[in-house]
Amino acid sequence: MLINVGLYDKFKQKMMPAGDSKYKGFNQFWRRSAAALCGAGVTLLFTYPFELLFTRITADLNTKKQGRLYQNTFDCFNATQIEGGIRRLYRGSIVAFAS
């Protein structure tokens, strides 16, 4: 959340170079929305793989009468990457970005 807020301010400064009070109505709305989407997109780019790994490890802990698939976080990362490459780490990120 901290990264997202910091990036929002940076993107808002880029999208509103004349200052916050110079823009009114829909012009202000779309500039703020674009800044929020850019900040969320960059944040998601860096944090989504960790959310995916957390979900996979949590699901692995809940299996009963089976051996664990992953020994630690690095093992989960390597197994995920071997299954489908680096793109596999971002599977489902579009849904997360839309939400």
Phi and psi in degrees as GROMACS dihedral restraints (atoms count N, CA, C in turn):
[ dihedral_restraints ]
;  ai    aj    ak    al  type     phi  dphi    fc
    3     4     5     6     1   -63.0    20    10
    4     5     6     7     1   -41.7    20    10
    6     7     8     9     1   -63.7    20    10
    7     8     9    10     1   -42.7    20    10
    9    10    11    12     1   -62.3    20    10
   10    11    12    13     1   -43.8    20    10
   12    13    14    15     1   -65.9    20    10
   13    14    15    16     1   -43.3    20    10
   15    16    17    18     1   -63.8    20    10
   16    17    18    19     1   -40.8    20    10
   18    19    20    21     1   -69.5    20    10
   19    20    21    22     1   -35.2    20    10
   21    22    23    24     1   -58.7    20    10
   22    23    24    25     1   -45.3    20    10
   24    25    26    27     1   -62.6    20    10
   25    26    27    28     1   -41.0    20    10
   27    28    29    30     1   -65.2    20    10
   28    29    30    31     1   -45.6    20    10
   30    31    32    33     1   -68.0    20    10
   31    32    33    34     1   -34.8    20    10
   33    34    35    36     1   -65.4    20    10
   34    35    36    37     1   -37.9    20    10
   36    37    38    39     1   -63.7    20    10
   37    38    39    40     1   -37.1    20    10
   39    40    41    42     1   -71.5    20    10
   40    41    42    43     1   -37.3    20    10
   42    43    44    45     1   -81.2    20    10
   43    44    45    46     1   -22.7    20    10
   45    46    47    48     1  -123.5    20    10
   46    47    48    49     1    70.2    20    10
   48    49    50    51     1   -67.9    20    10
   49    50    51    52     1   -23.7    20    10
   51    52    53    54     1   -84.2    20    10
   52    53    54    55     1    -6.1    20    10
   54    55    56    57     1   110.2    20    10
   55    56    57    58     1   159.8    20    10
   57    58    59    60     1   -67.9    20    10
   58    59    60    61     1   -35.6    20    10
   60    61    62    63     1   -80.7    20    10
   61    62    63    64     1    -8.9    20    10
   63    64    65    66     1   -82.0    20    10
   64    65    66    67     1   -16.3    20    10
   66    67    68    69     1  -108.3    20    10
   67    68    69    70     1   136.7    20    10
   69    70    71    72     1  -130.5    20    10
   70    71    72    73     1   156.0    20    10
   72    73    74    75     1    63.1    20    10
   73    74    75    76     1  -135.1    20    10
   75    76    77    78     1   -66.3    20    10
   76    77    78    79     1   -32.2    20    10
   78    79    80    81     1   -60.3    20    10
   79    80    81    82     1   -43.9    20    10
   81    82    83    84     1   -67.9    20    10
   82    83    84    85     1   -40.0    20    10
   84    85    86    87     1   -61.3    20    10
   85    86    87    88     1   -49.3    20    10
   87    88    89    90     1   -70.0    20    10
   88    89    90    91     1   -31.7    20    10
   90    91    92    93     1   -68.6    20    10
   91    92    93    94     1   -41.9    20    10
   93    94    95    96     1   -67.2    20    10
   94    95    96    97     1   -40.0    20    10
   96    97    98    99     1   -64.8    20    10
   97    98    99   100     1   -41.5    20    10
   99   100   101   102     1   -64.1    20    10
  100   101   102   103     1   -39.9    20    10
  102   103   104   105     1   -64.4    20    10
  103   104   105   106     1   -40.7    20    10
  105   106   107   108     1   -66.2    20    10
  106   107   108   109     1   -42.0    20    10
  108   109   110   111     1   -65.7    20    10
  109   110   111   112     1   -40.0    20    10
  111   112   113   114     1   -64.6    20    10
  112   113   114   115     1   -44.6    20    10
  114   115   116   117     1   -62.4    20    10
  115   116   117   118     1   -42.8    20    10
  117   118   119   120     1   -66.7    20    10
  118   119   120   121     1   -37.6    20    10
  120   121   122   123     1   -65.4    20    10
  121   122   123   124     1   -43.8    20    10
  123   124   125   126     1   -68.1    20    10
  124   125   126   127     1   -40.8    20    10
  126   127   128   129     1   -61.5    20    10
  127   128   129   130     1   -44.2    20    10
  129   130   131   132     1   -63.6    20    10
  130   131   132   133     1   -36.5    20    10
  132   133   134   135     1   -58.4    20    10
  133   134   135   136     1   -38.1    20    10
  135   136   137   138     1   -90.6    20    10
  136   137   138   139     1   -29.6    20    10
  138   139   140   141     1  -100.8    20    10
  139   140   141   142     1   -19.9    20    10
  141   142   143   144     1   -61.7    20    10
  142   143   144   145     1   -41.8    20    10
  144   145   146   147     1   -57.4    20    10
  145   146   147   148     1   -34.6    20    10
  147   148   149   150     1   -69.4    20    10
  148   149   150   151     1   -36.8    20    10
  150   151   152   153     1   -65.2    20    10
  151   152   153   154     1   -40.9    20    10
  153   154   155   156     1   -63.3    20    10
  154   155   156   157     1   -44.9    20    10
  156   157   158   159     1   -63.2    20    10
  157   158   159   160     1   -41.8    20    10
  159   160   161   162     1   -59.9    20    10
  160   161   162   163     1   -42.8    20    10
  162   163   164   165     1   -65.2    20    10
  163   164   165   166     1   -43.4    20    10
  165   166   167   168     1   -66.0    20    10
  166   167   168   169     1   -40.8    20    10
  168   169   170   171     1   -67.9    20    10
  169   170   171   172     1   -40.3    20    10
  171   172   173   174     1   -63.1    20    10
  172   173   174   175     1   -42.6    20    10
  174   175   176   177     1   -65.9    20    10
  175   176   177   178     1   -34.2    20    10
  177   178   179   180     1   -68.0    20    10
  178   179   180   181     1   -32.7    20    10
  180   181   182   183     1   -71.0    20    10
  181   182   183   184     1   -23.9    20    10
  183   184   185   186     1   -86.6    20    10
  184   185   186   187     1    -5.9    20    10
  186   187   188   189     1   -72.2    20    10
  187   188   189   190     1   139.7    20    10
  189   190   191   192     1  -112.2    20    10
  190   191   192   193     1   144.1    20    10
  192   193   194   195     1    60.7    20    10
  193   194   195   196     1    23.9    20    10
  195   196   197   198     1  -134.2    20    10
  196   197   198   199     1   154.6    20    10
  198   199   200   201     1   -74.9    20    10
  199   200   201   202     1   154.8    20    10
  201   202   203   204     1   -71.2    20    10
  202   203   204   205     1   142.9    20    10
  204   205   206   207     1   -80.6    20    10
  205   206   207   208     1   -34.1    20    10
  207   208   209   210     1  -122.3    20    10
  208   209   210   211     1   133.0    20    10
  210   211   212   213     1   -82.7    20    10
  211   212   213   214     1   -35.0    20    10
  213   214   215   216     1  -156.6    20    10
  214   215   216   217     1  -176.6    20    10
  216   217   218   219     1   -64.2    20    10
  217   218   219   220     1   -41.0    20    10
  219   220   221   222     1   -65.9    20    10
  220   221   222   223     1   -37.6    20    10
  222   223   224   225     1   -64.2    20    10
  223   224   225   226     1   -41.1    20    10
  225   226   227   228     1   -63.8    20    10
  226   227   228   229     1   -43.5    20    10
  228   229   230   231     1   -60.9    20    10
  229   230   231   232     1   -47.6    20    10
  231   232   233   234     1   -65.0    20    10
  232   233   234   235     1   -42.7    20    10
  234   235   236   237     1   -64.7    20    10
  235   236   237   238     1   -40.3    20    10
  237   238   239   240     1   -65.8    20    10
  238   239   240   241     1   -41.9    20    10
  240   241   242   243     1   -69.8    20    10
  241   242   243   244     1   -36.5    20    10
  243   244   245   246     1   -67.7    20    10
  244   245   246   247     1   -36.6    20    10
  246   247   248   249     1   -61.1    20    10
  247   248   249   250     1   -40.4    20    10
  249   250   251   252     1  -150.7    20    10
  250   251   252   253     1    16.6    20    10
  252   253   254   255     1    79.3    20    10
  253   254   255   256     1  -171.6    20    10
  255   256   257   258     1   -66.7    20    10
  256   257   258   259     1   -26.8    20    10
  258   259   260   261     1   -65.3    20    10
  259   260   261   262     1   -26.2    20    10
  261   262   263   264     1   -63.7    20    10
  262   263   264   265     1   -29.4    20    10
  264   265   266   267     1   -69.5    20    10
  265   266   267   268     1   -18.8    20    10
  267   268   269   270     1  -108.5    20    10
  268   269   270   271     1    14.4    20    10
  270   271   272   273     1   -66.9    20    10
  271   272   273   274     1   123.1    20    10
  273   274   275   276     1    92.3    20    10
  274   275   276   277     1     0.9    20    10
  276   277   278   279     1   -68.4    20    10
  277   278   279   280     1   -25.8    20    10
  279   280   281   282     1   -65.2    20    10
  280   281   282   283     1   -39.9    20    10
  282   283   284   285     1   -65.6    20    10
  283   284   285   286     1   -41.3    20    10
  285   286   287   288     1   -64.9    20    10
  286   287   288   289     1   -38.6    20    10
  288   289   290   291     1   -68.2    20    10
  289   290   291   292     1   -38.9    20    10
  291   292   293   294     1   -66.6    20    10
  292   293   294   295     1   -30.8    20    10
